[in-house]
């Protein structure tokens, strides 16, 4: 159930990350949502590693947004022509 919750939050985070970081992405809206899901996973496991979240506790909304924005920024750098 925890992974399902991370995916649902990640979907919402991807949507908000796209709103906060507009622009032409090579993959479009779907890739941005997938990156939001990845950002939510990264924020969850990084937060657990650094002790910000307990074991099994998903990332907070702000942490997941920051994770998604970081992954989106790296994705844009890697796919820039």
Secondary structure, DSSP 8 states (H G I E B T S, - for coil): -HHHHHHHHHHHHHHHHHHHS-S--SSHHHHHHHHHHHHHHHHHHHHHHTTSS-TT----HHHHHHHHHHHHHHHHHHH--
